[in-house]
């Protein structure tokens, strides 16, 4: 099945009318997806979550039902099943996470289903720095998003990508930048390069608002806070009451070499975020190429953006 063959189905005069406040959510059991579902419900939306067969008893699924979310078991290999689940929705939101089979192939089938069901709008699982500004080959996971973008832009549906920089939450865990133990802020390149950070919850809140907004453009860009490495040091000191110093092992060329070595020494796997992938993401940010501009933070005035300092204060070791 291709996009051309589903376009006619979308124009079927007998197709059910869609509700702008009904949102179909894929990936709802993930960390970001659950937050999107919660904010959609808080905004009064009817939420239909697509879950894989047998997963409706998962603890995350129980949490979704408690929010008032309808769970629909579907096979992500079946366009027909997903199309039936999408019927009548005003927007399909993807919060799927994975590699090619998920970001390109599963989302392609989800897109086909949305078009077949006559859904007018689609939000893909981007939630990242501005990958459209990056050369191909500089970030594996973002290359997959660029590949899916080409398919999405050819589809007879209105698409909106949410770009939010890096999840601020990662600064207290996976991203080795703010090092609480030695009280250092690790970076490569320029300590004054502006960087975009947005919490996962703020990203979910903005995504929920966008899903219910029929006037969204192709891209929306937000940053809970734009801060340099020096700003991260100030935020860490304010959050902990302790002095932090900057640690610069080298420039971006040296960082790129380290990434290539780390990747070469890492056994092949289906891991979505191996160490070298996270390093690629940081390298991208430190170059300044994927800096988000212009920012759309003011589009939904009810959203309060969480500063980096608050996240570091909440996540600092005892």
C-alpha positions as CSV (number, residue, x, y, z in Angstrom):
1,X,0.0,0.0,0.0
2,X,1.3,3.5,-0.9
3,X,0.3,7.0,-0.1
4,X,-1.3,7.5,-3.4
5,X,-3.6,4.6,-2.9
6,X,-4.7,5.8,0.5
7,X,-5.4,9.4,-0.6
8,X,-8.6,8.3,-2.3
9,X,-9.8,6.7,0.9
10,X,-9.2,10.0,2.7
11,X,-11.5,11.8,0.3
12,X,-14.3,9.3,0.6
13,X,-17.6,11.2,1.1
14,X,-18.9,8.4,3.3
15,X,-15.9,8.6,5.7
16,X,-16.9,9.6,9.3
17,X,-16.4,13.3,10.2
18,X,-13.4,13.9,12.4
19,X,-13.3,15.5,15.8
20,X,-10.6,18.1,16.4
21,X,-10.5,17.2,20.0
22,X,-9.9,13.5,19.4
23,X,-6.2,12.5,19.3
24,X,-4.7,9.1,18.4
25,X,-1.4,8.6,20.2
26,X,1.2,6.0,19.3
27,X,3.9,5.2,21.8
28,X,1.7,6.2,24.7
29,X,3.3,3.7,27.1
30,X,6.7,5.4,26.8
31,X,8.0,8.1,29.1
32,X,7.2,10.9,26.7
33,X,4.0,9.3,25.4
34,X,2.5,9.0,28.9
35,X,3.2,12.7,29.5
36,X,1.6,13.7,26.2
37,X,-1.5,11.6,27.1
38,X,-1.7,13.3,30.5
39,X,-1.5,16.8,29.1
40,X,-4.0,16.0,26.3
41,X,-6.5,14.9,28.9
42,X,-5.8,18.0,31.0
43,X,-6.6,20.0,28.0
44,X,-9.9,18.2,27.5
45,X,-9.0,15.9,24.6
46,X,-10.3,12.5,24.0
47,X,-7.3,10.3,23.7
48,X,-7.1,6.9,21.9
49,X,-3.8,5.2,22.6
50,X,-2.5,2.5,20.2
51,X,-0.9,-0.4,22.1
52,X,0.5,-3.6,20.9
53,X,-1.5,-6.8,21.4
54,X,-1.1,-8.2,24.9
55,X,0.3,-4.9,26.4
56,X,-2.9,-3.5,27.7
57,X,-2.1,-5.0,31.1
58,X,1.2,-3.3,31.3
59,X,1.6,-0.9,34.3
60,X,1.9,2.0,31.9
61,X,-1.4,0.9,30.3
62,X,-3.1,0.9,33.7
63,X,-1.8,4.4,34.3
64,X,-3.2,5.5,31.0
65,X,-6.7,4.0,31.7
66,X,-6.7,5.9,35.0
67,X,-6.2,9.1,33.1
68,X,-9.3,8.3,31.0
69,X,-7.4,7.2,27.9
70,X,-9.0,4.6,25.6
71,X,-6.5,1.8,24.8
72,X,-6.8,0.1,21.4
73,X,-4.7,-3.0,20.7
74,X,-3.4,-3.0,17.2
75,X,-0.6,-4.6,15.2
76,X,1.9,-1.9,14.0
77,X,2.4,-4.2,11.0
78,X,-1.3,-3.7,9.9
79,X,-2.3,-0.5,8.2
80,X,-5.9,-1.6,8.2
81,X,-6.0,-2.2,11.9
82,X,-4.5,1.2,12.6
83,X,-6.7,2.9,10.1
84,X,-9.8,1.7,11.9
85,X,-8.3,2.9,15.2
86,X,-7.6,6.3,13.7
87,X,-11.1,6.8,12.3
88,X,-12.7,10.1,13.4
89,X,-9.5,11.6,15.0
90,X,-8.4,15.1,14.3
91,X,-4.7,14.4,14.8
92,X,-2.3,11.4,15.1
93,X,0.6,12.0,17.4
94,X,3.6,9.7,17.3
95,X,5.8,9.3,20.4
96,X,7.4,6.1,19.1
97,X,11.0,5.4,19.9
98,X,13.4,3.0,18.1
99,X,15.6,2.5,15.1
100,X,14.7,2.1,11.4
101,X,11.9,-0.5,11.9
102,X,10.2,2.0,14.2
103,X,11.1,5.5,13.1
104,X,10.9,4.9,9.4
105,X,8.8,1.7,8.8
106,X,6.3,1.6,11.7
107,X,5.8,5.4,11.4
108,X,5.3,4.9,7.6
109,X,2.5,2.4,8.2
110,X,1.0,4.7,10.9
111,X,1.1,7.6,8.4
112,X,-0.6,5.4,5.8
113,X,-3.3,4.5,8.3
114,X,-3.9,8.2,9.2
115,X,-4.3,9.1,5.6
116,X,-6.6,6.2,4.9
117,X,-8.8,7.2,7.9
118,X,-9.0,10.8,6.7
119,X,-7.2,12.2,9.7
120,X,-6.2,15.8,8.8
121,X,-3.0,16.2,10.9
122,X,0.1,14.2,11.9
123,X,2.8,14.9,14.4
124,X,5.8,12.6,14.0
125,X,8.2,11.4,16.6
126,X,10.9,14.1,16.2
127,X,11.4,15.9,19.6
128,X,15.0,16.8,19.0
129,X,17.4,19.5,17.8
130,X,16.9,20.9,14.3
131,X,18.1,17.9,12.2
132,X,17.2,19.7,9.0
133,X,20.3,21.8,9.5
134,X,22.7,18.9,10.0
135,X,24.7,17.1,7.3
136,X,23.7,13.6,6.6
137,X,25.8,11.1,8.5
138,X,26.5,13.2,11.6
139,X,23.8,11.5,13.7
140,X,22.3,8.1,13.0
141,X,19.0,8.6,14.9
142,X,18.4,12.0,13.3
143,X,19.2,10.7,9.8
144,X,16.2,8.3,10.4
145,X,14.0,11.2,11.2
146,X,15.2,13.0,8.0
147,X,14.4,9.9,6.0
148,X,10.9,9.7,7.4
149,X,10.4,13.5,6.9
150,X,10.7,13.0,3.1
151,X,7.9,10.4,3.2
152,X,5.8,12.6,5.4
153,X,6.1,15.7,3.2
154,X,4.9,13.7,0.2
155,X,1.7,12.5,2.1
156,X,-1.7,14.2,1.7
157,X,-1.8,15.2,5.3
158,X,-0.8,18.3,7.3
159,X,2.3,17.6,9.4
160,X,3.9,19.4,12.3
161,X,7.2,18.5,13.8
162,X,8.1,19.5,17.4
163,X,11.7,20.4,17.9
164,X,12.9,21.0,21.5
165,X,16.6,20.6,21.6
166,X,17.8,18.2,24.3
167,X,15.6,17.0,27.1
168,X,16.8,18.9,30.2
169,X,16.1,15.8,32.3
170,X,19.1,14.1,30.7
171,X,21.5,16.5,32.4
172,X,20.9,14.7,35.7
173,X,21.5,11.2,34.2
174,X,22.4,10.1,30.7
175,X,24.2,13.2,29.4
176,X,27.7,13.5,30.9
177,X,27.8,17.2,30.9
178,X,27.0,18.4,34.5
179,X,29.2,16.1,36.7
180,X,28.0,16.5,40.3
181,X,30.7,14.3,41.9
182,X,33.8,16.2,40.7
183,X,31.8,19.4,40.3
184,X,32.7,20.0,36.7
185,X,30.8,20.9,33.5
186,X,32.3,18.9,30.7
187,X,32.2,20.3,27.2
188,X,34.0,20.3,23.8
189,X,34.6,23.4,21.7
190,X,33.2,26.8,22.6
191,X,31.9,27.4,26.2
192,X,29.8,30.3,24.9
193,X,27.8,28.3,22.3
194,X,24.1,28.7,23.0
195,X,22.4,25.3,23.6
196,X,18.6,24.5,23.6
197,X,17.1,22.5,26.6
198,X,13.5,21.6,27.3
199,X,12.2,19.2,29.9
200,X,10.3,16.1,28.7
201,X,7.2,17.3,30.5
202,X,7.2,20.8,28.9
203,X,7.8,19.2,25.5
204,X,4.8,16.9,26.1
205,X,2.6,19.9,27.2
206,X,3.6,21.8,24.1
207,X,2.9,18.8,21.9
208,X,-0.5,18.3,23.5
209,X,-1.4,22.0,22.8
210,X,-0.1,21.7,19.2
211,X,-2.2,18.5,18.6
212,X,-5.3,20.4,19.5
213,X,-4.3,23.5,17.4
214,X,-5.5,23.2,13.8
215,X,-3.3,26.2,12.7
216,X,0.1,24.7,13.4
217,X,2.9,25.2,10.8
218,X,5.2,22.5,9.5
219,X,7.8,23.1,12.3
220,X,7.5,24.4,15.8
221,X,10.6,25.1,17.8
222,X,10.8,25.5,21.6
223,X,13.5,25.7,24.2
224,X,12.7,25.7,27.9
225,X,16.0,27.6,28.3
226,X,18.7,28.6,26.0
227,X,22.0,28.4,27.9
228,X,25.7,28.1,27.2
229,X,28.1,25.8,29.0
230,X,29.0,28.8,31.2
231,X,25.3,29.2,31.9
232,X,25.1,25.5,32.8
233,X,27.9,26.1,35.4
234,X,26.0,29.0,36.9
235,X,22.8,26.9,37.0
236,X,24.7,24.0,38.7
237,X,26.1,26.3,41.3
238,X,22.7,27.9,42.0
239,X,21.1,24.4,42.3
240,X,23.7,23.0,44.6
241,X,25.3,25.9,46.4
242,X,28.7,24.6,45.4
243,X,31.4,25.8,43.1
244,X,31.7,24.1,39.6
245,X,34.5,24.5,37.1
246,X,34.6,24.0,33.4
247,X,36.4,20.9,31.9
248,X,37.3,21.1,28.3
249,X,39.1,17.9,27.0
250,X,39.5,19.4,23.5
251,X,37.9,20.8,20.5
252,X,35.2,19.4,18.3
253,X,37.7,17.6,16.0
254,X,39.0,15.7,18.9
255,X,35.5,15.0,20.1
256,X,34.6,13.6,16.6
257,X,37.6,11.3,16.7
258,X,36.6,10.0,20.2
259,X,33.1,9.3,18.8
260,X,34.4,7.3,15.9
261,X,36.7,5.3,18.2
262,X,33.9,4.7,20.7
263,X,31.6,3.5,17.9
264,X,34.2,1.2,16.4
265,X,34.8,-0.4,19.8
266,X,31.1,-0.8,20.6
267,X,29.7,-4.2,19.6
268,X,26.8,-4.0,17.1
269,X,23.4,-4.0,18.8
270,X,19.8,-2.7,18.4
271,X,20.3,-0.3,21.3
272,X,18.6,3.0,20.4
273,X,21.0,5.2,22.5
274,X,24.4,3.6,22.8
275,X,27.1,5.8,24.3
276,X,28.4,7.0,20.9
277,X,24.9,8.0,19.8
278,X,24.6,10.3,22.8
279,X,28.0,11.7,22.0
280,X,26.9,12.4,18.5
281,X,24.0,14.4,19.8
282,X,26.2,16.5,22.1
283,X,28.7,17.1,19.2
284,X,25.8,18.3,17.0
285,X,24.7,20.7,19.7
286,X,28.3,22.0,20.4
287,X,28.7,22.8,16.7
288,X,25.8,25.3,16.9
289,X,24.4,24.0,13.6
290,X,21.1,22.6,14.9
291,X,20.4,25.7,17.1
292,X,16.6,26.3,17.1
293,X,15.4,29.6,15.6
294,X,13.0,31.2,15.7
295,X,11.5,29.9,19.0
296,X,7.7,29.4,19.3
297,X,7.7,29.4,23.2
298,X,5.0,32.1,23.3
299,X,2.5,30.3,21.1
300,X,0.7,28.8,24.1
301,X,1.0,31.3,26.9
302,X,-0.3,28.9,29.6
303,X,2.9,26.9,29.5
304,X,5.5,27.7,32.1
305,X,8.9,26.7,30.9
306,X,11.1,24.9,33.4
307,X,14.6,26.4,33.8
308,X,17.7,24.2,33.9
309,X,18.4,25.2,37.5
310,X,15.2,23.6,38.7
311,X,16.0,20.4,37.0
312,X,19.5,20.2,38.4
313,X,18.2,21.0,41.9
314,X,15.7,18.3,41.7
315,X,18.1,15.7,40.3
316,X,21.3,16.4,42.3
317,X,22.6,13.6,44.5
318,X,21.8,13.8,48.2
